Each structure stands twice: as structure tokens, then as C-alpha cells.
Amino acid sequence: MESIKELYRIGAGPSSSHTMAPRKAAETFLSRNPDAFSFRITLYGSLAATGKGHLTDKAIHEVFGERHHEILWKPEKRLPLYSNGMLFECFTDKGKIIEQWKVYSIGGGALFEDGTKQLEKSCSYPLKKLTDILDYCQKKGLSFWEYVEECEGLEIREFLGSIWNAMKASIEKGLQEEGVIQGGLGVRRQAWAYHQKAFNSAAHLKRQGLIAAYALAVSEENATGGTIVTAPTCGSCGVLPAVLYYAEKNFNSSEKQIIRALATAGLIGNLVKHNASISGAEVGCQGEVGTACSMAAGAAVQLLGGTIRQIEYAAEMGMEHNLGLTCDPVEGLVQIPCIERNVFAATQALNSADYALLSDGEHRISFDEVVLVMNQTGKDLSARYRETASGGLARMYRVRKGLNKDN
């Protein structure tokens, strides 16, 4: 299981799978072929179906700049290994091919090279199930964040400190912005207004309003291509920062405690990534927002003084109650329903934490089992509900606009 450094990535939105990873792949291919005369990039499956809304072409164009290059879109064809496939080719000035490179975007900004392995460096996590990690930690008297440090080394603290600073920056910037988000849907930024209303609300509405404002701030930054942290993806980037920022302001949580909570959340996200998927193109939004909700719920329990068994329970609930969540972005943009989903998942994460803290942590279905169910549910979903913008809300919007023949 890879380092949580490969889960938390600082970069520009709006999509880790469709923007960050293609940009990284383009940079890698260009660095290998700096003297090529021209380039051709073919995008397949979900990557092609929603790539324009996710600014995939913009990310690739920015890498190749003035060099001769073209992008081909093949949404109807899915490459064998993953939905988000790419084929990079480069040529001499005589049109002779120099190199072909097939690579996949597998979620969270990570790349997988056809015929080889994931392109990131892994570290050693000997245990691959949260149940096993829970047993190990109970025997050793460890917290989950201590297990992360045991596997990653103490230098992970500095990395997580930089992640927390980036998360806070995205919230604080997003809270100051107003106006319409680009893309043509007419979606307005609402974080500032929610934040103002929350401060003037009764106590029972303040928590909901503040959480909403913080999640909106990050998600709206992501939708405009701003700098955010994948947690675990761009499309779900508002959930964990919102919960942690709320904890800092209202639970009296110190920076050290927040960093430890980030370690625990990263462990939870990594387990989903390793044992299932965090890619909307593979398993729907349950893999993105569901995982983010699990991560945030577990982090919140830790910050509120819960046990590791209660953390596992909260993480399980965070995923369980997002099972079956489809990925159907309207017009392929990370706006509707993505932005609001971050708000409700952040609220749900805190509710899961409250519920787990009221219990003794005992429950019937384990986190590991729910993750396996999520993965199978995602495989069973029709492709139109896995980030192709061809079903669900995306289709309904096009029907209403008269853009579908079956209206």
C-alpha cells in the first residue's frame, strides 16, 4: 500500500483523474521525448466523455504549449484496464512514430502504466485491512496516527503540515470569492454568503452553516481550477478540510492534533484506494465522496477524543450511507451535483462521528466489508452512472435543454 503522500496531492482542480493525472502524464511523455516534432494524445472512455468539462484538454495544451499536438476523443471506447485511458504518441517531422505510451488515470491523480505498475513510489504498510490494523493497534496500545508514523516515518509530520496549510488556504481564499463559476451552468459561488448567514444564525443552525461554507469554499475553488488538496480526489476535496477547519475553530483542536487527524484520515482513504477504488469513473461518486466522508468521520472522532474502535465505526458509517452514489456530473463539470455533495458529506461525517461517540464502537458490519461492497456496487453500476455524463442528472439536464433525442 502506497504512502499517503500519494493520496494527498496539492494541485489545480477541477479533477484529479481528468486534470491532474493527464497533466502529469503529458509532462512525463514530453520529458521523455523533448525533441519530437509532433504529438498525438487519444483519450478514451470516461476521460473522453467528460474531459472537456473537466478541462482535460486545457491541462494537456498547457503542457505542450506551441508544440505541434492534437487531442482525439474516443468516449465510446474503453481500454481494458481502466475507464480513464490515454494513448500518447510522438512523431518525427517525416511522420514516423517515435514512441507510443499507454497510461491510465486511476483516481486521486495517480497514474498506472499499461503492462507495468503504478507510477508512484510505495512505502511499506504491512497490514492492508483496517480490521487487522485495529487489532494490531489495540495490542500495541497505538492510535491509528501512530501506526501511520510507524510505517511512514516521522518525516510524514512535515508533509501533513504542508497539506493542512494548503487546505486552510483553499478555504480562506474560497470564503472571499463571489461571482459565477465558469462553464455555462450559471452556478454562483455561495461560500461567502453561507458564512455570513451562519454567523447571524441561531446556535442550532450555526454548525450546519459553517460546515456548508467551508465545504463550499474549497469545492468552488476546485470548480474554478484553483489550488486544492485531493482528499482523496478533487471532486471530493471539500469534505475533509471543512470538518478539520470546523474542528480547529470549534473543538479547540491544535495544529498538532489536526496533523494527527490527517494521518488517520489518510490511512482510511488509502485503504479504500488499495482495496477498492476512489475513481468516479470506476465505482461512481461513492468512491470519491463516500471515501471523503469516511476519512472526515474518522478524523472527527479522533479529534473529539474517541477510541480507535469508534473511529473505525464512524468511517464505516461514512461509506455505508453513501453506497450506490452515482457520478453523473452535469455537462461534465465538477459543479452539479458535486459541490453540494461535498457540503452534505461534510455534515454527514460530523453526524457519523457524533453517533459513533455515543456508542461503544461495536457494530455488525466492518469498514473493510463496506469497502468491498462499495467496490462491487460500483462495478455493477451502469457505465452511464460512472462519470460519463450520459445518465442521471447529466442526462436529465440535457433532456430539459432539448439536447437529447430521447426527450
Secondary structure, 3 states (H helix, E strand, C coil): CECHHHCCCEEECCCHHHHHHHHHHHHHHHHHCCCCCEEEEEEEHHHHHCCCCCCHHHHHHHHHCCCEEEEEEECCCCCCCCCCEEEEEEECCCCCEEEEEEEEEEECCEEEECCCCECCCECCCCCCCHHHHHHHHHHHCCCHHHHHHHHHCCCHHHHHHHHHHHHHHHHHHHCCCCCECCCCCCCECCHHHHHHHHHCCCHHHHHHHHHHHHHHHHHHHHHCCCEEECCCCCCCCCHHHHHHHHHHHHCCCCHHHHHHHHHHHHHHHHHHHHHCCCCHHHHCHHHCHHHHHHHHHHHHHHHCCCCHHHHHHHHHHHHHCCCCCCECCHHHCCCCCHHHHHHHHHHHHHHHHHHHHHCCCCCCCCHHHHHHHHHHHHHHCCHHHECCCCCHHHHHHHHHCCCCCCC
